[in-house]
Amino acid sequence: MANLRGRKRRWRTAASAGAVAAVLVAGTVPAVAAGPGHGVARGDQGPDKSGRGLDKEALRAALAGLPDENVTGGLIRMSGTDGRWTGAAGPSVPTADAHFRIGSVTKIFTSTVLLQLAAEGRLALDDTVQELMPGLLPAGYFPVTVGQLLSHTSGLQIMTCATEDMSPREAVDASLACGEPTEPGKATQYNGINYFIAGLIIEQVTGRTYGSEVRTRILTPLRLRDTYVPALDDWSIPAPYTRGLVAVPGGSGELTDVSVQNPYGWAEGGMISNAPDLARFFTALYRGRLLPPAQQRDLFRMPAAASGDTQFSYGGLQRTEFPDGTVVWGKSGHVPGYTSGAFATRDLRRLLVYALNPTDRSPELPYVLRIAGAAFDVPVPATAG
């Protein structure tokens, strides 16, 4: 197993993270014109697919052929009123309920905690970073609100100058020292710095660690026993786990095991979970078990004026509309050796959790689109193969 501890890798920037954030998109919904208030509620009326049930043969086919040179294994978990199905394939996946690194799916745990704090009156989505954490942003920066952090409309710099050996605060400081910000609220730019700052705000407001707040507010009440925020010096992953195997650039082409790796992503991408726990979390979240009505509306409320093909709600959710009009909400994530996601129709007719172990030899987009097509009974582009 490769030892990555001695490496000072540059932070993965939005170029890669954004690609994975959009990996489920078969057709994106355009920005809407600015209107009154701070956001808009998008309709989810799609084609009537009631009574169809899951296409289990299509789901099996979505995993057929694994492993191959690009993906060593994968798993799918479907739940919802249309039915249930679980499957796994490939030697890197020992069982369908194995642990895996969830990458940026972590962001939805972070946004949920912040929305809970808003419900408690301890902050508001219109509060600025400058108000909540004086001195974090350099003097002269535009005011950046909590809502802009969560919806990736902050305009802050991409994290190109941070390295993985930095603490969350050091990573933010290093990123803010590179380049210039743009005016917030004008465009969507997927950016990990937003959720590092969100994690720092959680600690500032509560006086407790980010991990303890996630555990107390979400994991314990929902009995998510296979989900946790690793300590920043804990590179381990509990068994059973899916193995992250990647082809190291410039090497012999052989696969290197990167399952043990730095959880530097913290509040933006550091958590470990499994498919049953993620399904339980998203089900509870969409049913309103974790948020009161006002914050539940914020969870799905979209920025009103921001441009960009891929956009995120004030709860950090990506809204994806497929060519046939089917709409799903959720989040994807990626770290070396691991790609995963959780997406569902808002009425929880169907909820998909998937996890793949890509080798990074070739983009895993065709595999994810194939899974999405089978899961939601939607057409996918020809690239799905």
Buried (B, 14 or more C-beta within 10 A) or exposed (E): EBEBEEEEEEBBBBEEBBBBBBBBBBBBBEBBEEEEEBBBEBEBEBEEBEEEEBBBEBBBEBBEEBBEEBBBBBBBBBBBEBBEBBBBBBEBBBBBBBBBBBBBBBBBBBBBBBBBBBBEEBBBBEBBBBEBBEEBBEEEBBBBBBBBBBBBBBBBBBBBBBBBBBEBBEBBBBBBEEEEBBEBBBBBBBBBBBBBBBBBBBBEBBEEBBBEBBBEBBBEEBEBEBBBBBEBEBBEBEEEBBBBBBBBEEEEEEBBBBBBBBBBBBBBBBBBBBBBBBBBBBBBBBEEEBBEEEBBBBBBBBBBBBEBEBBBBBBBBBBBBBEBEBBBBBBBBBBBBBBBBBBBBBEBBBBBBBBBBBBBBBBBBBBBBBBBBBBBBBEBBEEBE
